[in-house]
Amino acid sequence: MTDRYAVIGNPVAHSKSPFIHAEFARQTGQDLSYGRLLAPLDGFFEQVHDFRAEGGKGLNVTLPFKLEAFAIAQELSTRANDAGALNVLKFEGAVIFGDNTDGVGLVRDIASNLGFRIAEREILLMGAGGAAQGAVGPLLHARPKRLVIANRTPAKAQRLVERFRGGGRFDDVAFTSSAYSELKGRQFDLIINATAASLNDSIPELPEGIFAPGSLAYDMMYGKTTPFLEFALRQGAGRVADGTGMLVEQAAESFLLWRGVRPDTRSVIEALKV
């Protein structure tokens, strides 16, 4: 029988994941189908249960359910446990295994596909929700000089910093939180938008002059030039990128978890950008 997978979210009709995984399956000769599941905002757990009961093998989880997915998993990868949020579920017998491939997908896109060195750079991560939570660990592992998390609710950003501060793993990285109003006069080499602002064609309240010479502005939203990227270009950012590469790279990591083989990503990224 063909193994079934899907992406679950609300909204989800726009998702490119079915195309991506169909390309991965074609490349690798895997027998699977991949669809979309629109879950009611109060019906995530029921949808997951029904999909699993019908023989589903795994799910990618998108907005706004990444935190709820964390609660449903019975076993967690280290990076999922660090993040406190999931974007991948794998069903193995009676066990629901959870992983977070967002951050590794982000870092792989920035470092490998875009050729931007993260180590020893000044990085600003905007947002402290599920998307940002998945990004923090892999960004810290890349050993930037400084990582600042900015959020409209500073206390939420501070809690995220405190989650990763334990154990001395990242003592060599200056890792702090900030309100947007406190960023005036500072500059960053890499600014990542992990907020939901681009969904509403808005932008967090960044001060002018925040982009260092040769900087990269990266929006996790994909498929359009967002207000954040337009602002970055006006402010003199050296380069801008949307989240298409991250989308494909995190999908490849999900595919590896589910199927045990890593697909090629370059050709799929190029196909999505046509």
C-alpha positions as CSV (number, residue, x, y, z in Angstrom):
1,M,0.0,0.0,0.0
2,T,1.0,3.6,-0.7
3,D,2.1,5.3,2.5
4,R,0.2,8.5,3.4
5,Y,1.6,11.8,4.6
6,A,0.2,15.3,4.8
7,V,0.7,18.8,6.0
8,I,-1.8,20.0,8.6
9,G,-2.5,23.7,9.3
10,N,-5.0,26.5,9.1
11,P,-4.8,27.9,6.5
12,V,-3.2,25.2,4.5
13,A,-4.5,25.6,0.9
14,H,-1.4,27.7,-0.1
15,S,1.1,25.0,1.1
16,K,3.7,23.9,-1.4
17,S,4.6,20.9,0.6
18,P,2.6,18.4,-1.5
19,F,4.6,19.5,-4.6
20,I,7.9,19.3,-2.7
21,H,7.3,15.8,-1.3
22,A,6.0,14.5,-4.7
23,E,9.3,15.7,-6.2
24,F,11.2,14.0,-3.4
25,A,9.3,10.8,-3.9
26,R,9.9,10.8,-7.6
27,Q,13.7,11.4,-7.1
28,T,14.1,8.6,-4.6
29,G,11.6,6.1,-5.9
30,Q,9.5,6.1,-2.7
31,D,5.9,5.0,-2.8
32,L,3.9,7.6,-1.0
33,S,1.1,10.1,-1.3
34,Y,1.1,13.6,0.4
35,G,-1.9,15.8,0.9
36,R,-3.2,18.8,2.8
37,L,-5.3,18.7,6.0
38,L,-7.3,21.8,7.0
39,A,-7.8,21.5,10.7
40,P,-10.4,23.6,12.6
41,L,-8.6,25.9,15.1
42,D,-10.1,23.9,17.9
43,G,-9.8,20.5,16.1
44,F,-6.1,19.8,15.7
45,F,-6.0,16.8,18.0
46,E,-9.1,15.2,16.4
47,Q,-7.7,15.6,12.9
48,V,-4.3,14.0,13.9
49,H,-6.1,11.1,15.6
50,D,-8.4,10.5,12.5
51,F,-5.4,10.7,10.1
52,R,-3.4,8.3,12.1
53,A,-6.4,5.9,12.6
54,E,-6.8,5.8,8.8
55,G,-3.2,4.6,8.3
56,G,-1.4,7.9,8.0
57,K,2.4,7.6,8.6
58,G,3.4,11.2,9.3
59,L,2.5,14.8,9.3
60,N,4.2,18.1,8.7
61,V,2.7,20.7,11.1
62,T,2.3,24.4,10.1
63,L,0.7,27.5,11.6
64,P,-0.9,27.7,14.1
65,F,-0.5,24.2,15.5
66,K,3.3,23.8,16.2
67,L,2.8,24.2,20.0
68,E,-0.2,21.9,20.1
69,A,1.9,19.3,18.2
70,F,4.4,19.4,21.0
71,A,1.8,18.3,23.4
72,I,0.6,15.3,21.4
73,A,4.0,13.7,20.9
74,Q,5.0,10.9,23.1
75,E,8.7,10.9,22.2
76,L,10.8,13.9,21.1
77,S,14.0,14.6,19.3
78,T,16.6,16.7,21.2
79,R,15.9,19.7,18.9
80,A,12.2,19.4,19.4
81,N,12.6,19.2,23.1
82,D,14.8,22.3,23.0
83,A,12.3,24.2,20.9
84,G,9.2,23.2,22.8
85,A,7.5,23.2,19.4
86,L,7.1,20.7,16.5
87,N,6.7,20.7,12.8
88,V,7.0,17.0,12.2
89,L,5.1,14.0,13.5
90,K,6.0,10.4,12.7
91,F,3.6,7.5,13.6
92,E,5.4,4.3,14.5
93,G,3.1,1.6,15.9
94,A,1.6,3.0,19.1
95,V,4.2,5.8,19.4
96,I,3.9,9.4,18.1
97,F,7.4,10.8,17.6
98,G,7.9,14.5,17.3
99,D,10.7,16.5,15.6
100,N,11.5,20.1,14.7
101,T,13.2,20.5,11.3
102,D,12.5,24.2,10.9
103,G,15.8,25.5,12.5
104,V,18.1,23.1,10.7
105,G,16.3,23.9,7.4
106,L,16.8,27.6,8.0
107,V,20.5,27.3,8.8
108,R,21.1,25.0,5.9
109,D,19.4,27.4,3.5
110,I,21.3,30.4,4.8
111,A,24.7,28.7,5.1
112,S,24.7,26.3,2.2
113,N,22.3,27.6,-0.4
114,L,22.8,31.3,0.2
115,G,26.5,31.0,1.2
116,F,26.1,33.3,4.2
117,R,28.5,32.6,7.1
118,I,26.6,32.7,10.4
119,A,29.6,32.1,12.7
120,E,30.9,35.2,14.5
121,R,28.1,37.4,13.0
122,E,25.6,39.7,14.8
123,I,22.1,38.1,14.4
124,L,18.6,39.5,15.2
125,L,15.8,37.0,15.3
126,M,12.3,38.6,15.3
127,G,9.5,36.7,17.1
128,A,9.3,34.3,20.0
129,G,6.5,31.9,18.8
130,G,6.7,28.4,17.4
131,A,8.8,29.4,14.3
132,A,11.4,31.3,16.3
133,Q,11.5,28.5,18.9
134,G,12.5,26.0,16.3
135,A,15.2,28.3,14.9
136,V,17.1,29.2,18.1
137,G,18.9,26.0,18.8
138,P,20.4,25.5,15.3
139,L,21.3,29.2,15.1
140,L,23.2,28.9,18.4
141,H,24.9,25.7,17.2
142,A,26.2,27.8,14.3
143,R,28.1,29.9,16.9
144,P,27.2,33.5,15.9
145,K,29.0,36.3,17.8
146,R,25.6,37.5,19.2
147,L,22.0,36.4,18.9
148,V,19.3,38.8,20.0
149,I,15.6,37.8,20.1
150,A,13.2,40.7,19.7
151,N,9.5,40.4,20.4
152,R,6.6,42.8,20.9
153,T,6.2,41.1,24.3
154,P,9.8,41.2,25.6
155,A,9.0,38.9,28.5
156,K,8.2,36.1,26.0
157,A,11.5,36.6,24.3
158,Q,13.3,36.5,27.6
159,R,11.7,33.2,28.5
160,L,12.9,31.8,25.2
161,V,16.5,32.9,26.0
162,E,16.3,31.4,29.5
163,R,15.2,28.0,28.0
164,F,18.4,27.7,26.0
165,R,20.7,29.2,28.6
166,G,20.9,26.2,30.9
167,G,23.7,23.7,30.9
168,G,26.4,26.0,29.6
169,R,26.1,24.8,26.0
170,F,26.1,28.2,24.5
171,D,28.1,30.3,26.9
172,D,30.4,31.4,24.1
173,V,27.5,33.2,22.4
174,A,26.2,36.5,23.6
175,F,22.5,35.6,23.7
176,T,19.9,38.2,24.9
177,S,16.4,39.4,24.4
178,S,15.1,42.8,23.5
179,A,12.1,45.0,22.9
180,Y,12.0,46.5,19.4
181,S,12.2,50.0,20.9
182,E,15.6,49.0,22.4
183,L,17.2,48.2,19.0
184,K,17.7,51.8,17.9
185,G,21.4,52.5,17.1
186,R,22.3,48.9,16.7
187,Q,23.2,47.0,13.5
188,F,23.0,43.4,12.6
189,D,24.6,41.2,9.9
190,L,21.6,38.9,9.6
191,I,18.0,39.7,10.5
192,I,15.4,36.9,10.4
193,N,11.7,37.6,10.4
194,A,10.0,34.7,12.3
195,T,6.9,36.7,13.1
196,A,3.5,36.3,11.6
197,A,3.5,39.9,10.5
198,S,4.1,39.1,6.8
199,L,0.9,37.1,6.8
200,N,-0.9,40.5,7.3
201,D,1.4,42.5,5.0
202,S,2.8,44.3,8.0
203,I,6.2,44.6,9.6
204,P,7.6,44.7,13.2
205,E,8.7,48.2,14.3
206,L,12.3,48.0,13.4
207,P,14.4,51.2,13.6
208,E,16.1,52.7,10.6
209,G,19.8,52.0,10.1
210,I,19.6,48.5,11.6
211,F,21.1,46.6,8.6
212,A,24.9,46.4,8.7
213,P,26.8,46.8,5.4
214,G,26.6,43.5,3.4
215,S,23.8,42.2,5.7
216,L,21.2,39.6,4.8
217,A,17.5,40.1,5.5
218,Y,15.6,36.7,5.7
219,D,11.9,36.3,5.9
220,M,10.5,32.8,6.8
221,M,7.4,33.7,4.7
222,Y,7.9,32.4,1.2
223,G,6.5,33.1,-2.3
224,K,6.4,36.9,-2.2
225,T,8.4,40.0,-1.5
226,T,7.1,40.9,2.0
227,P,7.0,44.4,3.6
228,F,9.9,43.3,5.7
229,L,12.1,42.5,2.7
230,E,11.0,45.8,1.0
231,F,12.0,47.7,4.1
232,A,15.3,45.9,4.2
233,L,16.1,46.9,0.6
234,R,15.2,50.5,1.3
235,Q,17.4,50.4,4.4
236,G,20.4,49.2,2.5
237,A,20.5,45.4,3.3
238,G,23.1,43.7,1.1
239,R,20.8,40.8,0.2
240,V,17.3,39.6,0.9
241,A,15.8,36.1,0.8
242,D,12.4,34.6,1.4
243,G,11.8,31.3,3.1
244,T,11.5,29.1,0.0
245,G,14.8,27.4,0.6
246,M,14.0,26.9,4.3
247,L,10.7,25.3,3.3
248,V,12.4,22.8,1.0
249,E,15.3,22.1,3.4
250,Q,13.0,21.4,6.4
251,A,10.9,19.2,4.2
252,A,14.0,17.2,3.1
253,E,14.8,16.7,6.8
254,S,11.2,15.5,7.4
255,F,11.5,13.2,4.4
256,L,14.8,11.7,5.8
257,L,13.1,11.1,9.1
258,W,10.1,9.3,7.5
259,R,11.8,7.4,4.7
260,G,15.5,7.1,5.7
261,V,16.8,8.8,2.5
262,R,17.8,12.4,1.9
263,P,16.5,13.9,-1.4
264,D,18.2,16.6,-3.5
265,T,16.9,20.1,-2.6
266,R,18.5,22.3,-5.2
267,S,16.3,21.4,-8.1
268,V,13.1,21.7,-6.0
269,I,14.1,25.1,-4.8
270,E,14.8,26.2,-8.3
271,A,11.4,24.8,-9.5
272,L,9.5,26.8,-6.8
273,K,11.2,30.0,-7.7
274,V,10.3,29.9,-11.4
